[in-house]
Amino acid sequence: LMAARPIDEAISSAGGVTFEGLDEHLMLRMMSGVFCAGEMLDWEAPTGGYLLTACFASGRQAGFGVLNYLR
């Protein structure tokens, strides 16, 4: 390790499931009962607190979607 890379290169991941392929509960439209959250989603967010917050929030949304699906 020689030096840190610029912040614009420090992205955890890119790509993923598009929002068009999900319903409002983050369930896949083409696979009933399969939910996506966090870095499974196709969006690029700044790393750090913003990314963590969005991962937790989408996980919460998907979790409520699972509960709704199982009822």
C-alpha positions as CSV (number, residue, x, y, z in Angstrom):
1,L,0.0,0.0,0.0
2,M,1.6,3.2,-1.2
3,A,-1.2,5.8,-0.7
4,A,-4.9,6.2,-0.3
5,R,-7.0,6.6,-3.5
6,P,-9.2,9.6,-4.1
7,I,-12.7,9.5,-2.5
8,D,-14.4,9.3,-5.9
9,E,-12.7,5.9,-6.4
10,A,-13.7,4.6,-3.0
11,I,-17.1,3.3,-3.9
12,S,-18.1,0.0,-2.4
13,S,-20.1,-1.3,-5.4
14,A,-21.9,-0.2,-8.5
15,G,-24.8,-1.7,-10.4
16,G,-27.5,-4.0,-9.0
17,V,-31.3,-4.4,-9.2
18,T,-33.0,-1.5,-10.9
19,F,-35.9,0.3,-9.1
20,E,-38.1,-0.5,-12.0
21,G,-37.7,-4.2,-11.2
22,L,-39.0,-3.7,-7.6
23,D,-42.3,-2.9,-6.0
24,E,-42.9,-0.3,-3.3
25,H,-41.8,-2.9,-0.7
26,L,-38.5,-3.6,-2.6
27,M,-39.8,-7.1,-3.7
28,L,-38.7,-8.2,-7.1
29,R,-41.5,-7.9,-9.6
30,M,-40.4,-11.0,-11.5
31,M,-39.8,-13.2,-8.4
32,S,-42.5,-13.0,-5.8
33,G,-41.1,-13.3,-2.2
34,V,-37.6,-12.1,-3.1
35,F,-36.7,-8.7,-1.5
36,C,-33.7,-6.5,-2.2
37,A,-32.0,-3.9,0.0
38,G,-28.8,-2.0,0.5
39,E,-26.0,-2.6,-2.0
40,M,-28.2,-5.0,-3.9
41,L,-29.9,-2.0,-5.4
42,D,-28.7,-0.1,-8.5
43,W,-27.8,3.3,-7.0
44,E,-24.5,4.9,-6.3
45,A,-24.4,6.9,-3.0
46,P,-21.5,8.6,-1.3
47,T,-19.6,6.2,1.0
48,G,-19.7,6.5,4.7
49,G,-22.7,7.6,6.8
50,Y,-25.0,8.3,3.8
51,L,-24.5,4.8,2.4
52,L,-25.0,3.1,5.8
53,T,-28.1,5.1,6.5
54,A,-29.6,4.3,3.1
55,C,-28.7,0.6,3.5
56,F,-30.4,0.5,6.9
57,A,-33.5,2.4,5.6
58,S,-33.9,0.1,2.6
59,G,-33.4,-2.9,4.8
60,R,-36.2,-1.7,7.1
61,Q,-38.5,-1.1,4.1
62,A,-37.8,-4.6,2.7
63,G,-38.3,-6.1,6.2
64,F,-41.7,-4.5,6.5
65,G,-42.4,-5.8,2.9
66,V,-41.5,-9.3,4.0
67,L,-43.9,-9.1,7.0
68,N,-46.6,-7.8,4.7
69,Y,-45.9,-10.6,2.2
70,L,-46.1,-13.3,4.9
71,R,-49.5,-12.2,6.2
